[in-house]
């Protein structure tokens, strides 16, 4: 495992809570973010840009809506938690196994299936649905009794997935020898000879 987030299940590079639910700390006394506050709002990397934009007061063209939210009110204690739909997609491991997860309210689904470029013997697709408790444990797969809810949430999950690129990101552990950049990439001379792919 790349990282350990016990007692949560799984770790980094997985769709389990151990890979998607991690702690964070913030301290900014002048911004009224101090100690002795616990934030339980679901926040993440997509919230960094809108939060920083709010802090510096920058403008951005409203051509496309942001996925993230301004997280600043939560550690300040100004607003109650809101339910957010949280999608995670991973396919970076050697196993060539896609992991998709969607967390909405007290429910979380995980779908694990062969990646499009997997050429080995077909493996069974895993359908998992959990009612997440206050300890964020994923113990009992309720798929057999929650097929309709799984299908409803998986429609939302596939909608998120359809917004991504069809190009496969290079997986961890893949060798970069012989890498050829796409034609639309602009490659400049690298100072480190290990990263000069010309």
N, C-alpha and C positions, 0 to 999 in steps of 0.2 A: 504494500500500500504506500502511496506517495505521502500521505499524512494521516494522522490519527485524531479523531474528534470524539473519543469516548465520553460519555456512554452512548452517544448517537450512533446509529448504524452507518457503516460505510465511511469513506474518507474522500479526499480530493480526487477529482476525475470520476466521481460517481454521481448519480442522481439521488442517492439516499440523503437523508437529513445531515449525515456527517460530512457530506460534500457540499451541501447548499446552505446549511444553517451554521454559521460561525459567529463568534463574538467580535465585537469592535469596541473601541474606546475613543472618546473624544474629550478634549479639555481645551476650553477657550474662555477664560474668565471674562475678558472684555466683551465677548459675544454672548455672555450669560449662559455658557455651557460649563458647568462645574461638576463637582463630585456629588455623590449621594442621590443620583437619579438613575433609574433603570428604565430603558426604553424597550418595549416589546413590539413596537411597530415593525412590520416586515420591510426592511430597507436593504439596498444592495448597490452594487457597482453602477447600475444605470441611473442612480440618484445623485451621483457625484457631480456631474456636469450641471444639472439644474440647481443644485444646492450652491455650488461655487458661483454660478451666474447670479444667483440671488444675493450672495454675500458681496460681490464686487459691483453689482448693479449694472452689469453689461446687458446690451440688447443683442438679440439674435433675430435673423429673419424667420418669420413664422411660415416657412415653406412646408415643413413637415412637423407634426407634433412629436414631442419627446416621449420616450417610454417611461422615463424617470420622473420623480417628483422632487420638490424642494423639501429636503429632510430636516431643515433647521428648526421648524416649530416643534418637532417631537422631543429632542433632548432639552428644549426650553420648557416643555410641559404645557404648551399653548393649545394643543389640539388632541382630541381623542384618537385612538387607533382607527384605521380604516381597513376594510377587507380588500386585499389586492390579489389579483390573479398573477401568479409567478410561474413563468415558464423557464425550463432549463433544458438545453440540448447539449449532449456530449457524444463525441465519436473521435476521441484522440488516442485511445489506447491501442495496444498491439492486437487486441482481440477482434478488432473490426466489428464491434458490437455497438449499435446506436443505443443511447440511453436518453429517453425523453421523459421529463416529469412536469407535472402541473400541480401547483398547490393553490387551492382556493378555499378560503375559510378554514373549516375544520377537516377538509378532505384533501387528499393528495393521491394522484395516480402516477404510476411509473410504467413505461413501456420499454422493454428491452428486446431488440431485434437485430438481425444481421444487417450490416451496412450494405449499401448498394454495390460496393466494390469487393465484397467478401466472396471468395471463390471456393471455400471449403464445403464440407458436408453441411447441409441445411440444419440449423439449430432451431429449437422451439422458441417461438415468440412468447415472452413473459408479459402477462397482464396483471398488474398489481394495483390495489386500491386500499388506502389506509385511512382510518379516522384518526387524525393526529390529536393526541391528548396534550395536556399542559407540559409534559416532559418530552414531547416531540419524538416519541418512540414509534417505530414502524415494526410492529410485532406480528399482527394478525392480518393476512391478506384477505380482504372481504369480497374479492372479485365474484365468487359464485353467488353471493346474495345481493351484489350491487352492480350487476351488468349494465342496467339502464343508466345509472349514474356515471359509470365508467365511460360508456359510449357518449354521453352528453359532454363530459369533461374532455374526452379525447377529441371531439370535434373542435373544441376551443384550442386544444393543444396542437392539432394539425393545422389550424388556421395560423397560429404563431409560426409553426415550422415552415409553412409555405412562404413566409416573408423572408426567409434566409436564402443564402446563395446555394446554388446546386453544386458549386465547385467544392471539392473535398480539401479541407485544410490539412497540411502535412501533419501526420500523426507523430506523437512523441516516439522516440526511439528509431524513427525512420532515418536512414542515412541520407545526407544531403549531397553525396557524391553524384555527379552527373545531373544535378538539378538544372533545369532550363526554365528561365523566367518566362511568363506569358509575354506576348508581343507588346501589350500595352503598358508593361512595367518600364519605368525609367531607372536604369541601373547606373549608378555613379561608381567611380573607382573607390574601392574599399581600402582603408588603411590597414586592416587586419587581413593578412593573406588567407586565413581560414574562411572568411566571408566574401571573398572575391570570386563570384561565380561565373565570370566571363570565360 
